[in-house]
Amino acid sequence: MRRLRKLWLRIRIRCLELELAWREGRKQALAAEIEEQFGYEPGWLLLPGNAEKHLSWLEQRQRWHKAGHINPH
């Protein structure tokens, strides 16, 4: 029973490691897509604080758009 539990824990840990690796890969792919769309240098969005800056800029732009200060075309 103890051996089976150890084996189960090792499998579970490996599954979690794989899930984290997949999420990290997806995060990098999404960041690259956003960087290309907005003209940022590759890797810029993943630098500390830059994702927050980008989000803040998007939120401000949305507020301006709702207030009629930005032409959608």
KEVEXPA-834929 format. One record per atom (N, C-alpha, C, O): atom name; residue number from 1; residue in three letters; x, y, z. Coordinates in Angstrom, 3 decimals, padded with zeros to 6 digits. Example, Ala and Ser with C-alpha at 12.3 -4.5 7.8 and 13.67 -1.06 7.14 Angstrom:
BEGIN
<a = N; k = 1; r = ALA; east = 013.190; north = -005.690; up = 007.800>
<a = CA; k = 1; r = ALA; east = 012.300; north = -004.500; up = 007.800>
<a = C; k = 1; r = ALA; east = 013.200; north = -003.300; up = 007.800>
<a = O; k = 1; r = ALA; east = 014.236; north = -003.319; up = 008.465>
<a = N; k = 2; r = SER; east = 012.850; north = -002.250; up = 007.080>
<a = CA; k = 2; r = SER; east = 013.670; north = -001.060; up = 007.140>
<a = C; k = 2; r = SER; east = 012.900; north = 000.030; up = 007.870>
<a = O; k = 2; r = SER; east = 013.409; north = 001.138; up = 008.039>
//
This chain:
BEGIN
<a = N; k = 1; r = MET; east = 000.818; north = -001.194; up = 000.000>
<a = CA; k = 1; r = MET; east = 000.000; north = 000.000; up = 000.000>
<a = C; k = 1; r = MET; east = 000.861; north = 001.258; up = 000.000>
<a = O; k = 1; r = MET; east = 000.588; north = 002.211; up = -000.730>
<a = N; k = 2; r = ARG; east = 001.889; north = 001.249; up = 000.815>
<a = CA; k = 2; r = ARG; east = 002.787; north = 002.401; up = 000.910>
<a = C; k = 2; r = ARG; east = 003.502; north = 002.654; up = -000.418>
<a = O; k = 2; r = ARG; east = 003.670; north = 003.795; up = -000.849>
<a = N; k = 3; r = ARG; east = 003.905; north = 001.587; up = -001.034>
<a = CA; k = 3; r = ARG; east = 004.592; north = 001.701; up = -002.332>
<a = C; k = 3; r = ARG; east = 003.662; north = 002.255; up = -003.404>
<a = O; k = 3; r = ARG; east = 004.068; north = 003.076; up = -004.226>
<a = N; k = 4; r = LEU; east = 002.427; north = 001.805; up = -003.390>
<a = CA; k = 4; r = LEU; east = 001.435; north = 002.296; up = -004.331>
<a = C; k = 4; r = LEU; east = 001.178; north = 003.791; up = -004.113>
<a = O; k = 4; r = LEU; east = 001.042; north = 004.545; up = -005.076>
<a = N; k = 5; r = ARG; east = 001.115; north = 004.209; up = -002.871>
<a = CA; k = 5; r = ARG; east = 000.905; north = 005.615; up = -002.552>
<a = C; k = 5; r = ARG; east = 002.074; north = 006.471; up = -003.062>
<a = O; k = 5; r = ARG; east = 001.860; north = 007.554; up = -003.607>
<a = N; k = 6; r = LYS; east = 003.283; north = 005.993; up = -002.886>
<a = CA; k = 6; r = LYS; east = 004.455; north = 006.719; up = -003.390>
<a = C; k = 6; r = LYS; east = 004.421; north = 006.836; up = -004.911>
<a = O; k = 6; r = LYS; east = 004.726; north = 007.886; up = -005.475>
<a = N; k = 7; r = LEU; east = 004.048; north = 005.752; up = -005.554>
<a = CA; k = 7; r = LEU; east = 003.942; north = 005.759; up = -007.009>
<a = C; k = 7; r = LEU; east = 002.873; north = 006.754; up = -007.449>
<a = O; k = 7; r = LEU; east = 003.095; north = 007.534; up = -008.375>
<a = N; k = 8; r = TRP; east = 001.716; north = 006.732; up = -006.792>
<a = CA; k = 8; r = TRP; east = 000.636; north = 007.668; up = -007.114>
<a = C; k = 8; r = TRP; east = 001.096; north = 009.112; up = -006.929>
<a = O; k = 8; r = TRP; east = 000.800; north = 009.963; up = -007.767>
<a = N; k = 9; r = LEU; east = 001.808; north = 009.398; up = -005.854>
<a = CA; k = 9; r = LEU; east = 002.305; north = 010.755; up = -005.611>
<a = C; k = 9; r = LEU; east = 003.292; north = 011.185; up = -006.694>
<a = O; k = 9; r = LEU; east = 003.252; north = 012.327; up = -007.153>
<a = N; k = 10; r = ARG; east = 004.167; north = 010.286; up = -007.099>
<a = CA; k = 10; r = ARG; east = 005.110; north = 010.623; up = -008.175>
<a = C; k = 10; r = ARG; east = 004.388; north = 010.911; up = -009.484>
<a = O; k = 10; r = ARG; east = 004.748; north = 011.844; up = -010.202>
<a = N; k = 11; r = ILE; east = 003.379; north = 010.120; up = -009.793>
<a = CA; k = 11; r = ILE; east = 002.594; north = 010.350; up = -011.019>
<a = C; k = 11; r = ILE; east = 001.869; north = 011.679; up = -010.925>
<a = O; k = 11; r = ILE; east = 001.854; north = 012.446; up = -011.887>
<a = N; k = 12; r = ARG; east = 001.270; north = 011.960; up = -009.784>
<a = CA; k = 12; r = ARG; east = 000.535; north = 013.223; up = -009.596>
<a = C; k = 12; r = ARG; east = 001.465; north = 014.424; up = -009.717>
<a = O; k = 12; r = ARG; east = 001.110; north = 015.419; up = -010.350>
<a = N; k = 13; r = ILE; east = 002.632; north = 014.344; up = -009.125>
<a = CA; k = 13; r = ILE; east = 003.612; north = 015.432; up = -009.216>
<a = C; k = 13; r = ILE; east = 004.024; north = 015.637; up = -010.669>
<a = O; k = 13; r = ILE; east = 004.134; north = 016.776; up = -011.124>
<a = N; k = 14; r = ARG; east = 004.248; north = 014.573; up = -011.383>
<a = CA; k = 14; r = ARG; east = 004.639; north = 014.669; up = -012.796>
<a = C; k = 14; r = ARG; east = 003.523; north = 015.317; up = -013.618>
<a = O; k = 14; r = ARG; east = 003.788; north = 016.139; up = -014.495>
<a = N; k = 15; r = CYS; east = 002.281; north = 014.943; up = -013.331>
<a = CA; k = 15; r = CYS; east = 001.147; north = 015.550; up = -014.042>
<a = C; k = 15; r = CYS; east = 001.079; north = 017.051; up = -013.763>
<a = O; k = 15; r = CYS; east = 000.830; north = 017.841; up = -014.674>
<a = N; k = 16; r = LEU; east = 001.295; north = 017.440; up = -012.528>
<a = CA; k = 16; r = LEU; east = 001.293; north = 018.864; up = -012.187>
<a = C; k = 16; r = LEU; east = 002.436; north = 019.605; up = -012.878>
<a = O; k = 16; r = LEU; east = 002.259; north = 020.729; up = -013.350>
<a = N; k = 17; r = GLU; east = 003.601; north = 018.975; up = -012.935>
<a = CA; k = 17; r = GLU; east = 004.737; north = 019.588; up = -013.638>
<a = C; k = 17; r = GLU; east = 004.410; north = 019.783; up = -015.113>
<a = O; k = 17; r = GLU; east = 004.715; north = 020.832; up = -015.681>
<a = N; k = 18; r = LEU; east = 003.798; north = 018.792; up = -015.730>
<a = CA; k = 18; r = LEU; east = 003.423; north = 018.906; up = -017.137>
<a = C; k = 18; r = LEU; east = 002.377; north = 020.001; up = -017.355>
<a = O; k = 18; r = LEU; east = 002.443; north = 020.744; up = -018.334>
<a = N; k = 19; r = GLU; east = 001.415; north = 020.093; up = -016.440>
<a = CA; k = 19; r = GLU; east = 000.390; north = 021.127; up = -016.557>
<a = C; k = 19; r = GLU; east = 001.013; north = 022.519; up = -016.449>
<a = O; k = 19; r = GLU; east = 000.668; north = 023.416; up = -017.219>
<a = N; k = 20; r = LEU; east = 001.920; north = 022.698; up = -015.507>
<a = CA; k = 20; r = LEU; east = 002.589; north = 023.993; up = -015.364>
<a = C; k = 20; r = LEU; east = 003.425; north = 024.331; up = -016.595>
<a = O; k = 20; r = LEU; east = 003.452; north = 025.480; up = -017.035>
<a = N; k = 21; r = ALA; east = 004.098; north = 023.340; up = -017.141>
<a = CA; k = 21; r = ALA; east = 004.892; north = 023.573; up = -018.348>
<a = C; k = 21; r = ALA; east = 003.992; north = 023.968; up = -019.513>
<a = O; k = 21; r = ALA; east = 004.341; north = 024.853; up = -020.295>
<a = N; k = 22; r = TRP; east = 002.827; north = 023.313; up = -019.636>
<a = CA; k = 22; r = TRP; east = 001.888; north = 023.656; up = -020.703>
<a = C; k = 22; r = TRP; east = 001.388; north = 025.081; up = -020.528>
<a = O; k = 22; r = TRP; east = 001.327; north = 025.843; up = -021.493>
<a = N; k = 23; r = ARG; east = 001.028; north = 025.446; up = -019.289>
<a = CA; k = 23; r = ARG; east = 000.546; north = 026.805; up = -019.035>
<a = C; k = 23; r = ARG; east = 001.615; north = 027.842; up = -019.363>
<a = O; k = 23; r = ARG; east = 001.307; north = 028.888; up = -019.934>
<a = N; k = 24; r = GLU; east = 002.849; north = 027.565; up = -019.014>
<a = CA; k = 24; r = GLU; east = 003.946; north = 028.490; up = -019.300>
<a = C; k = 24; r = GLU; east = 004.116; north = 028.647; up = -020.802>
<a = O; k = 24; r = GLU; east = 004.311; north = 029.759; up = -021.294>
<a = N; k = 25; r = GLY; east = 004.042; north = 027.538; up = -021.533>
<a = CA; k = 25; r = GLY; east = 004.159; north = 027.606; up = -022.987>
<a = C; k = 25; r = GLY; east = 003.018; north = 028.392; up = -023.603>
<a = O; k = 25; r = GLY; east = 003.223; north = 029.171; up = -024.533>
<a = N; k = 26; r = ARG; east = 001.819; north = 028.187; up = -023.086>
<a = CA; k = 26; r = ARG; east = 000.660; north = 028.916; up = -023.594>
<a = C; k = 26; r = ARG; east = 000.781; north = 030.404; up = -023.271>
<a = O; k = 26; r = ARG; east = 000.396; north = 031.253; up = -024.075>
<a = N; k = 27; r = LYS; east = 001.318; north = 030.715; up = -022.094>
<a = CA; k = 27; r = LYS; east = 001.504; north = 032.109; up = -021.706>
<a = C; k = 27; r = LYS; east = 002.475; north = 032.794; up = -022.671>
<a = O; k = 27; r = LYS; east = 002.239; north = 033.922; up = -023.104>
<a = N; k = 28; r = GLN; east = 003.549; north = 032.115; up = -022.995>
<a = CA; k = 28; r = GLN; east = 004.537; north = 032.685; up = -023.908>
<a = C; k = 28; r = GLN; east = 003.959; north = 032.870; up = -025.304>
<a = O; k = 28; r = GLN; east = 004.230; north = 033.877; up = -025.957>
<a = N; k = 29; r = ALA; east = 003.168; north = 031.912; up = -025.765>
<a = CA; k = 29; r = ALA; east = 002.564; north = 032.026; up = -027.093>
<a = C; k = 29; r = ALA; east = 001.564; north = 033.183; up = -027.139>
<a = O; k = 29; r = ALA; east = 001.515; north = 033.930; up = -028.116>
<a = N; k = 30; r = LEU; east = 000.777; north = 033.326; up = -026.088>
<a = CA; k = 30; r = LEU; east = -000.192; north = 034.417; up = -026.027>
<a = C; k = 30; r = LEU; east = 000.517; north = 035.765; up = -025.958>
<a = O; k = 30; r = LEU; east = 000.102; north = 036.719; up = -026.616>
<a = N; k = 31; r = ALA; east = 001.573; north = 035.849; up = -025.173>
<a = CA; k = 31; r = ALA; east = 002.340; north = 037.093; up = -025.078>
<a = C; k = 31; r = ALA; east = 002.934; north = 037.464; up = -026.436>
<a = O; k = 31; r = ALA; east = 002.907; north = 038.633; up = -026.821>
<a = N; k = 32; r = ALA; east = 003.459; north = 036.498; up = -027.152>
<a = CA; k = 32; r = ALA; east = 004.028; north = 036.758; up = -028.474>
<a = C; k = 32; r = ALA; east = 002.960; north = 037.264; up = -029.435>
<a = O; k = 32; r = ALA; east = 003.218; north = 038.155; up = -030.245>
<a = N; k = 33; r = GLU; east = 001.764; north = 036.695; up = -029.345>
<a = CA; k = 33; r = GLU; east = 000.661; north = 037.128; up = -030.200>
<a = C; k = 33; r = GLU; east = 000.268; north = 038.584; up = -029.898>
<a = O; k = 33; r = GLU; east = 000.052; north = 039.373; up = -030.818>
<a = N; k = 34; r = ILE; east = 000.178; north = 038.929; up = -028.628>
<a = CA; k = 34; r = ILE; east = -000.164; north = 040.299; up = -028.228>
<a = C; k = 34; r = ILE; east = 000.941; north = 041.268; up = -028.636>
<a = O; k = 34; r = ILE; east = 000.661; north = 042.357; up = -029.137>
<a = N; k = 35; r = GLU; east = 002.187; north = 040.876; up = -028.425>
<a = CA; k = 35; r = GLU; east = 003.319; north = 041.734; up = -028.802>
<a = C; k = 35; r = GLU; east = 003.307; north = 042.039; up = -030.293>
<a = O; k = 35; r = GLU; east = 003.550; north = 043.174; up = -030.701>
<a = N; k = 36; r = GLU; east = 003.028; north = 041.041; up = -031.093>
<a = CA; k = 36; r = GLU; east = 002.975; north = 041.242; up = -032.540>
<a = C; k = 36; r = GLU; east = 001.822; north = 042.175; up = -032.912>
<a = O; k = 36; r = GLU; east = 001.979; north = 043.072; up = -033.740>
<a = N; k = 37; r = GLN; east = 000.672; north = 041.952; up = -032.293>
<a = CA; k = 37; r = GLN; east = -000.507; north = 042.752; up = -032.599>
<a = C; k = 37; r = GLN; east = -000.310; north = 044.234; up = -032.254>
<a = O; k = 37; r = GLN; east = -000.776; north = 045.108; up = -032.986>
<a = N; k = 38; r = PHE; east = 000.373; north = 044.514; up = -031.150>
<a = CA; k = 38; r = PHE; east = 000.530; north = 045.888; up = -030.698>
<a = C; k = 38; r = PHE; east = 001.892; north = 046.490; up = -031.042>
<a = O; k = 38; r = PHE; east = 002.163; north = 047.641; up = -030.699>
<a = N; k = 39; r = GLY; east = 002.741; north = 045.730; up = -031.708>
<a = CA; k = 39; r = GLY; east = 004.025; north = 046.259; up = -032.146>
<a = C; k = 39; r = GLY; east = 005.092; north = 046.317; up = -031.067>
<a = O; k = 39; r = GLY; east = 006.051; north = 047.079; up = -031.192>
<a = N; k = 40; r = TYR; east = 004.946; north = 045.533; up = -030.017>
<a = CA; k = 40; r = TYR; east = 005.956; north = 045.496; up = -028.962>
<a = C; k = 40; r = TYR; east = 007.133; north = 044.625; up = -029.402>
<a = O; k = 40; r = TYR; east = 006.991; north = 043.749; up = -030.255>
<a = N; k = 41; r = GLU; east = 008.288; north = 044.880; up = -028.808>
<a = CA; k = 41; r = GLU; east = 009.461; north = 044.039; up = -029.054>
<a = C; k = 41; r = GLU; east = 009.200; north = 042.637; up = -028.487>
<a = O; k = 41; r = GLU; east = 008.547; north = 042.509; up = -027.451>
<a = N; k = 42; r = PRO; east = 009.696; north = 041.590; up = -029.146>
<a = CA; k = 42; r = PRO; east = 009.506; north = 040.234; up = -028.620>
<a = C; k = 42; r = PRO; east = 010.038; north = 040.118; up = -027.186>
<a = O; k = 42; r = PRO; east = 011.153; north = 040.547; up = -026.889>
<a = N; k = 43; r = GLY; east = 009.232; north = 039.540; up = -026.320>
<a = CA; k = 43; r = GLY; east = 009.623; north = 039.352; up = -024.927>
<a = C; k = 43; r = GLY; east = 009.252; north = 040.504; up = -023.998>
<a = O; k = 43; r = GLY; east = 009.343; north = 040.370; up = -022.778>
<a = N; k = 44; r = TRP; east = 008.832; north = 041.639; up = -024.569>
<a = CA; k = 44; r = TRP; east = 008.542; north = 042.826; up = -023.764>
<a = C; k = 44; r = TRP; east = 007.424; north = 042.582; up = -022.762>
<a = O; k = 44; r = TRP; east = 007.531; north = 042.990; up = -021.606>
<a = N; k = 45; r = LEU; east = 006.367; north = 041.931; up = -023.185>
<a = CA; k = 45; r = LEU; east = 005.189; north = 041.745; up = -022.345>
<a = C; k = 45; r = LEU; east = 005.467; north = 040.878; up = -021.120>
<a = O; k = 45; r = LEU; east = 004.805; north = 041.028; up = -020.093>
<a = N; k = 46; r = LEU; east = 006.432; north = 039.978; up = -021.218>
<a = CA; k = 46; r = LEU; east = 006.735; north = 039.081; up = -020.105>
<a = C; k = 46; r = LEU; east = 007.707; north = 039.686; up = -019.100>
<a = O; k = 46; r = LEU; east = 007.968; north = 039.084; up = -018.059>
<a = N; k = 47; r = LEU; east = 008.248; north = 040.872; up = -019.397>
<a = CA; k = 47; r = LEU; east = 009.141; north = 041.529; up = -018.446>
<a = C; k = 47; r = LEU; east = 008.321; north = 042.043; up = -017.264>
<a = O; k = 47; r = LEU; east = 007.151; north = 042.389; up = -017.427>
<a = N; k = 48; r = PRO; east = 008.924; north = 042.094; up = -016.077>
<a = CA; k = 48; r = PRO; east = 008.182; north = 042.509; up = -014.877>
<a = C; k = 48; r = PRO; east = 007.490; north = 043.869; up = -015.050>
<a = O; k = 48; r = PRO; east = 008.113; north = 044.859; up = -015.433>
<a = N; k = 49; r = GLY; east = 006.214; north = 043.885; up = -014.761>
<a = CA; k = 49; r = GLY; east = 005.436; north = 045.115; up = -014.792>
<a = C; k = 49; r = GLY; east = 004.853; north = 045.492; up = -016.142>
<a = O; k = 49; r = GLY; east = 003.947; north = 046.323; up = -016.199>
<a = N; k = 50; r = ASN; east = 005.333; north = 044.920; up = -017.214>
<a = CA; k = 50; r = ASN; east = 004.871; north = 045.329; up = -018.545>
<a = C; k = 50; r = ASN; east = 003.463; north = 044.844; up = -018.866>
<a = O; k = 50; r = ASN; east = 002.715; north = 045.541; up = -019.551>
<a = N; k = 51; r = ALA; east = 003.090; north = 043.666; up = -018.386>
<a = CA; k = 51; r = ALA; east = 001.724; north = 043.185; up = -018.621>
<a = C; k = 51; r = ALA; east = 000.727; north = 044.115; up = -017.932>
<a = O; k = 51; r = ALA; east = -000.338; north = 044.413; up = -018.474>
<a = N; k = 52; r = GLU; east = 001.089; north = 044.570; up = -016.730>
<a = CA; k = 52; r = GLU; east = 000.221; north = 045.498; up = -016.007>
<a = C; k = 52; r = GLU; east = 000.122; north = 046.830; up = -016.740>
<a = O; k = 52; r = GLU; east = -000.954; north = 047.422; up = -016.809>
<a = N; k = 53; r = LYS; east = 001.244; north = 047.305; up = -017.289>
<a = CA; k = 53; r = LYS; east = 001.235; north = 048.551; up = -018.068>
<a = C; k = 53; r = LYS; east = 000.326; north = 048.420; up = -019.282>
<a = O; k = 53; r = LYS; east = -000.458; north = 049.321; up = -019.582>
<a = N; k = 54; r = HIS; east = 000.436; north = 047.298; up = -019.974>
<a = CA; k = 54; r = HIS; east = -000.378; north = 047.078; up = -021.166>
<a = C; k = 54; r = HIS; east = -001.862; north = 047.018; up = -020.793>
<a = O; k = 54; r = HIS; east = -002.699; north = 047.618; up = -021.467>
<a = N; k = 55; r = LEU; east = -002.182; north = 046.293; up = -019.718>
<a = CA; k = 55; r = LEU; east = -003.565; north = 046.193; up = -019.274>
<a = C; k = 55; r = LEU; east = -004.107; north = 047.568; up = -018.884>
<a = O; k = 55; r = LEU; east = -005.239; north = 047.905; up = -019.231>
<a = N; k = 56; r = SER; east = -003.334; north = 048.342; up = -018.186>
<a = CA; k = 56; r = SER; east = -003.745; north = 049.686; up = -017.788>
<a = C; k = 56; r = SER; east = -004.016; north = 050.550; up = -019.020>
<a = O; k = 56; r = SER; east = -004.995; north = 051.295; up = -019.061>
<a = N; k = 57; r = TRP; east = -003.149; north = 050.443; up = -020.013>
<a = CA; k = 57; r = TRP; east = -003.323; north = 051.206; up = -021.252>
<a = C; k = 57; r = TRP; east = -004.613; north = 050.793; up = -021.952>
<a = O; k = 57; r = TRP; east = -005.359; north = 051.643; up = -022.439>
<a = N; k = 58; r = LEU; east = -004.880; north = 049.468; up = -022.004>
<a = CA; k = 58; r = LEU; east = -006.112; north = 048.987; up = -022.635>
<a = C; k = 58; r = LEU; east = -007.355; north = 049.481; up = -021.896>
<a = O; k = 58; r = LEU; east = -008.337; north = 049.883; up = -022.520>
<a = N; k = 59; r = GLU; east = -007.304; north = 049.447; up = -020.565>
<a = CA; k = 59; r = GLU; east = -008.444; north = 049.915; up = -019.778>
<a = C; k = 59; r = GLU; east = -008.689; north = 051.406; up = -019.999>
<a = O; k = 59; r = GLU; east = -009.835; north = 051.837; up = -020.126>
<a = N; k = 60; r = GLN; east = -007.604; north = 052.197; up = -020.046>
<a = CA; k = 60; r = GLN; east = -007.735; north = 053.634; up = -020.287>
<a = C; k = 60; r = GLN; east = -008.318; north = 053.888; up = -021.673>
<a = O; k = 60; r = GLN; east = -009.184; north = 054.746; up = -021.842>
<a = N; k = 61; r = ARG; east = -007.850; north = 053.154; up = -022.640>
<a = CA; k = 61; r = ARG; east = -008.350; north = 053.290; up = -024.005>
<a = C; k = 61; r = ARG; east = -009.842; north = 052.949; up = -024.068>
<a = O; k = 61; r = ARG; east = -010.603; north = 053.611; up = -024.774>
<a = N; k = 62; r = GLN; east = -010.254; north = 051.924; up = -023.333>
<a = CA; k = 62; r = GLN; east = -011.654; north = 051.539; up = -023.310>
<a = C; k = 62; r = GLN; east = -012.503; north = 052.647; up = -022.677>
<a = O; k = 62; r = GLN; east = -013.593; north = 052.947; up = -023.164>
<a = N; k = 63; r = ARG; east = -012.007; north = 053.252; up = -021.597>
<a = CA; k = 63; r = ARG; east = -012.743; north = 054.346; up = -020.971>
<a = C; k = 63; r = ARG; east = -012.880; north = 055.519; up = -021.929>
<a = O; k = 63; r = ARG; east = -013.950; north = 056.122; up = -022.017>
<a = N; k = 64; r = TRP; east = -011.806; north = 055.856; up = -022.654>
<a = CA; k = 64; r = TRP; east = -011.851; north = 056.961; up = -023.621>
<a = C; k = 64; r = TRP; east = -012.847; north = 056.652; up = -024.731>
<a = O; k = 64; r = TRP; east = -013.602; north = 057.519; up = -025.170>
<a = N; k = 65; r = HIS; east = -012.831; north = 055.398; up = -025.173>
<a = CA; k = 65; r = HIS; east = -013.752; north = 054.982; up = -026.239>
<a = C; k = 65; r = HIS; east = -015.203; north = 055.137; up = -025.787>
<a = O; k = 65; r = HIS; east = -016.039; north = 055.656; up = -026.526>
<a = N; k = 66; r = LYS; east = -015.494; north = 054.685; up = -024.573>
<a = CA; k = 66; r = LYS; east = -016.852; north = 054.807; up = -024.046>
<a = C; k = 66; r = LYS; east = -017.265; north = 056.267; up = -023.891>
<a = O; k = 66; r = LYS; east = -018.437; north = 056.608; up = -024.046>
<a = N; k = 67; r = ALA; east = -016.301; north = 057.120; up = -023.586>
<a = CA; k = 67; r = ALA; east = -016.593; north = 058.552; up = -023.418>
<a = C; k = 67; r = ALA; east = -016.681; north = 059.272; up = -024.762>
<a = O; k = 67; r = ALA; east = -017.005; north = 060.458; up = -024.811>
<a = N; k = 68; r = GLY; east = -016.392; north = 058.556; up = -025.854>
<a = CA; k = 68; r = GLY; east = -016.484; north = 059.148; up = -027.190>
<a = C; k = 68; r = GLY; east = -015.243; north = 059.887; up = -027.635>
<a = O; k = 68; r = GLY; east = -015.293; north = 060.647; up = -028.602>
<a = N; k = 69; r = HIS; east = -014.115; north = 059.679; up = -026.941>
<a = CA; k = 69; r = HIS; east = -012.873; north = 060.364; up = -027.297>
<a = C; k = 69; r = HIS; east = -012.029; north = 059.621; up = -028.321>
<a = O; k = 69; r = HIS; east = -011.053; north = 060.167; up = -028.835>
<a = N; k = 70; r = ILE; east = -012.397; north = 058.384; up = -028.618>
<a = CA; k = 70; r = ILE; east = -011.644; north = 057.582; up = -029.582>
<a = C; k = 70; r = ILE; east = -012.587; north = 057.126; up = -030.682>
<a = O; k = 70; r = ILE; east = -013.643; north = 056.553; up = -030.414>
<a = N; k = 71; r = ASN; east = -012.200; north = 057.380; up = -031.900>
<a = CA; k = 71; r = ASN; east = -012.970; north = 056.925; up = -033.066>
<a = C; k = 71; r = ASN; east = -012.638; north = 055.454; up = -033.300>
<a = O; k = 71; r = ASN; east = -011.467; north = 055.120; up = -033.481>
<a = N; k = 72; r = PRO; east = -013.631; north = 054.564; up = -033.303>
<a = CA; k = 72; r = PRO; east = -013.341; north = 053.136; up = -033.473>
<a = C; k = 72; r = PRO; east = -012.792; north = 052.771; up = -034.836>
<a = O; k = 72; r = PRO; east = -012.312; north = 051.651; up = -035.015>
<a = N; k = 73; r = HIS; east = -012.842; north = 053.675; up = -035.809>
<a = CA; k = 73; r = HIS; east = -012.375; north = 053.331; up = -037.148>
<a = C; k = 73; r = HIS; east = -011.007; north = 053.874; up = -037.414>
<a = O; k = 73; r = HIS; east = -010.463; north = 053.674; up = -038.501>
//
